[in-house]
Amino acid sequence: MRSLLPLILFAASVGFALGIVLPLIHVDRLYFFSDEPSLIGMIAALWRGGDWPLAIVVALFSVVFPAMKLGLLHNAAYAQAGNAASIPSWFRALSNWSMLDVILVALVIFAAKTSGLATAFTKPGLWFFAASVVLTATASAVIKRKPQDSEQTAH
């Protein structure tokens, strides 16, 4: 699995980049208005709308922390030792919040569909973002494994 690590990290990085710029959902309201916001677009709209504290929280947990985690995973994967020691323990705790955005978008879609005032459908951005979260968690698990664990499985 360790030999697939560069491919996993590359796919996670591409998925993350596409996930934050491509539309997450398609929302039709009252049959006349539709919108396809991206994650970056949602953050910008929150900021412009005066909800800057919420925009900051969403930006931190959706863009900044995942980007930092990907950067740290790339660093750990390609460092000389190639072990998890280069990933700070406080940062590992943030991985528990990785699926928060995907869950929030799912709740928005559910609310829109059940309200009767709007319809909502997932768009590629959500799937790329979700794939990035899963691939990042996979890469993190591979890096955390001790080198002797992979040697034992090879025998």
Number of C-alpha atoms within 10 A of each C-alpha: 10 14 8 10 20 14 13 21 23 16 17 25 24 15 22 27 17 19 26 21 15 21 21 26 22 17 21 17 15 11 10 6 9 14 12 18 20 22 25 20 16 18 22 16 15 17 15 11 10 10 13 15 11 13 19 16 13 19 18 13 18 23 18 14 17 22 16 12 20 23 15 18 24 20 16 20 23 13 12 8 11 17 19 21 11 14 18 11 10 8 12 11 10 13 18 9 13 21 15 14 18 16 12 11 16 17 12 15 19 14 15 18 15 12 9 10 12 17 19 21 16 16 17 15 23 25 18 23 29 21 19 27 25 16 22 26 21 17 24 24 11 21 22 16 13 12 14 9 9 13 9 8 7 7 5
